[in-house]
Amino acid sequence: MAGEAAVAVVAAAAATTTTATTGSTEAQKKNRIQVSNTKKPLFFYVNLAKRYIQQHNEVELSALGMAITTVVTIAEILKNNGLATEKKVLTSTVGMKDENKGRFIQKAKIEIVLGKSEKFDSLMTAPAPAPAPAPEAAGKDKD
């Protein structure tokens, strides 16, 4: 009987923990971008991340496997342009079923949380620099 009661307590605690983490995951999904290598170009994700930072003051970039390099590139572009600061980087492995072979495989996963930098608002409102004149236009002026 005592063993059954202990199991019930552990099960109840696990259920509570699951509910709590599920609730927080749902709240975070508003500012999460799940990046894919094949679906959208790099700057689609960069611009989307800027918009999420503007709306939520932070963005969570997430990717599996080969898309990890894309997420790191997006984060570095935002940081190097002074738009974001790195808050958290998490790496893990996720088990999933391989679509082609039907077997269970492990995939690397990364989650990068970026926060709004102090300069974000001023950088976003600053006008973009004017493009340089085309080389053929410069050559025609000399004639």
N, C-alpha and C positions, 0 to 999 in steps of 0.2 A: 504493500500500500504506500509506504513512504517513497519508494522508487517511482511509482506512478504519479504521485503528487509532484515530485521533483521534475519529472518529464513534462507535466502540465505547466509548471511554472516556467520552464525553459521555453516551451512552445509559445506560451503567452508573451514572453519577453521577445522572442524572435518575431512574432506577429507585430508587436508594437514597433520594433526597430524597422521592420519592412515598411510599415505604414509611414513612419516618419521619413525614411529615405525616399520613398516613392513620392511623398508630398513635396519634398525639397527638389527632387529631380524635375517634377512638373513645373515648379516655379522657375527653375533655371532654364528650361527649354525656350523661354521667350527670347533669350539672348544667346542661344547656342546655334552655331553654324556647323553642320556636318559636311565636311569637304570631301569631294570626290575628284579623282584625277580625270575622269572621262566626261563628266556632265557639263561643266561650265569652265570658261577661261579664268585664268588667275585673277585678272583685275575685276571680274564680276564679284569674286569673294572679297577682294580688298575693299571695293566700294560698299559692299553689303556690310562688312565689318565696321566701316566708318559710320554708316547709318545706325547700326546697333549701338555703337559707343555713344553716339549723339543721343539716342533715345533712352538707353539704360545705364549709361556711364561705365559700362564694361561689356565685353563680349567673350564668349567661350568658343574657341575653335577646336573642333574635334575631327579626328580622322583615323582610319584603319590602314594598315599595310603600306602599299605603295603611295598612298595619298599623304602620308606623314610629311614628306619633303615639301609638298605644296603648302601645308599648314605652317610649317616652320618658315617658309618663304614669305607667306602672308604676314605672319607676326613680325618678321624682320623688316619688311617694307614699312609697316605701320610704326614700328619703334624707331627706325632710322629717319623717318620723316617727322619725328617728334610728335606724332599723334597719339601714341599709346605707351603705356608702361607695363612691363611684365609683372603680373601678380602671382601666378601659379603655373607650374608645369607638372603634369602627371603623366606617367607612362605605365602601361600595363599590358597584359596579354588577354585576349578574349577568345574563348572557344566557340567555334561555329562549324556548321556543316558545309563542306566544299560542294558547290553547285555542280561541278563537272564530274567529280569522282564519287560523290555521295558519302564521303568519309568525314570524320571529325578532325578539324585542324585548329591550330592556334594562330591567331593574328596579332601583330603588335598594334597597340592603340596609344594615341597621344591626345591629351587635352591641354590646351594653353588658354589661360584666362588673362586677358589684357584689360587694363583700366584706362580711363580717360586721362591723358596727360594734362598738365597745367596749361600748356600752350594750345591745346586742341581747338578751343573755340576761336582763338585769334587766327590760327592757321587755316581753319575751315572758312573763315569769312574773308581772308586775304585774297585779292584777285590773282588769278593764275598769270604767270609771266607770259608776255607776248611771244609767239613763236618767231624764230629767226627767219629772215627772208630766204626763199628758195635760191639755190646757187644759180640757176639759169636766169632768174630775175636780176640778180646782181651783175651778171655778165652782160646783159642787154643794156644796162644803164651806161656802160663805158663807151658804147658805139655812138 
